[in-house]
Structure formats: structure tokens, C-alpha cells
Amino acid sequence: MDGIRTPPASGVLSPAMLDANIRSASGRIPLETNYLRISIVARLFSNIACCLAALGCMPAAQAAPAANIEQEVARLEKDCNDAYAANNLPKYFSYYADDAVLIFANTRTTVPAYRKMWTEEIKTKPLESVKLSDMVIRVTPSTDTAIASYQIEIRTHQPSGTTTDERYFETDVWVRKGDAWKLSHVHFSPLRPT
């Protein structure tokens, strides 16, 4: 056993020690040892390739649920804003989470305060129409939150008999709570005239 090195105290051979221990008397590494190394390296690369392929498929697998959620949130936005335009407050407020954070222009409010204010407002200034445009919906990777951003045009009937038209940017954050999506955050800002 001339030339064989003993492993260090850790019991782990370094690559140089391993090479020294498997060389034949001629100084060459035996052919079967090279095949073993090649086989180990090939398996390692094969495992890495499989892992990368699996990771590469994950975004595609998540794309289908995200697309379905985008469609569902687009429908929810339409239904919620249709109820808003129809002045149907019970249906409209059913889309909101009880603890939602609401920002209208420069004011932060709560759902109960908004419900009270809006109930009084539409008694004298009911909405005539609401139009949405430029809708962009993004779904988070966890697929339990979606953000909808759009422009909204609102026509309001004034007590004087005239109508006013206003345009806003709105961003809504929808969160899945149990089996239902609820509005958990709304940011509503006036669009500056161009």
C-alpha cells in the first residue's frame, strides 16, 4: 500500500488525495475510475437540468390561475361599478371588506364612514352613469391578491337638474377572504384636465 494517503481527521478526502489514492502504479487513473467519475458528473448534471426544467415550468403553471383570476377580478370590477352606477348601495358595499382602507382624493376613510357619507350624498346627487377604461389587472404570485387600476368617468345628476362629468384614476386591491374576493384598499384620485 505504498503511496496511499490516509484521510484527514475529518474523514473527508480532498480531490488531490482521492486522485493520489486511486492512481495505479503507472501513475494513471484506471479507466473504470474515469467512467465512474463521468457517470457521477452526468447524473449530477441530469439532476440539475431536471430541477431547472421544473422551475422553468412553474411560471407557465401559475399563468393559467393568474389569467383566471384576472378575468374574475375584471368581472368583479364591472359588477361592483354597475352597482355603484345604479346607486344600489347594499350590493355596492357588499364588495368591500369591513376593514378596507379607502383613500378618496386627499382623505383616508373607513367603510362605515364612507357608507354613511355616500348614502347621504346620493339622496341629492345620484349617479347617472359610470364608465371604466384603461383597466390593468395584476395578480400577486401567491394568487390571493389582485390589483386593478383604471380610469373611471362619473356622471352625476345635480339638485339643479344639470349633470356633471368627472374623471378619476382608481386603484383597487382585491384580497381573497375564504371563498370570496373583497376590496381591501381603494385609492381614488381626480384626473387632472389635459
TANOR-V736935 format. One record per run of one state. SS is the DSSP state (~ for helix, > for strand, _ for the rest). FROM is the first residue (numbers start at 1). LEN is the number of residues. If there is no record, write none. Layout:
ss:SS from:FROM len:LEN
ss:SS from:FROM len:LEN
This chain:
ss:_ from:1 len:14
ss:~ from:15 len:8
ss:> from:23 len:1
ss:_ from:24 len:5
ss:> from:29 len:1
ss:_ from:30 len:1
ss:~ from:31 len:55
ss:_ from:86 len:3
ss:~ from:89 len:5
ss:_ from:94 len:2
ss:> from:96 len:9
ss:_ from:105 len:2
ss:> from:107 len:3
ss:_ from:110 len:1
ss:~ from:111 len:14
ss:_ from:125 len:2
ss:> from:127 len:13
ss:_ from:140 len:5
ss:> from:145 len:13
ss:_ from:158 len:5
ss:> from:163 len:15
ss:_ from:178 len:2
ss:> from:180 len:11
ss:_ from:191 len:4
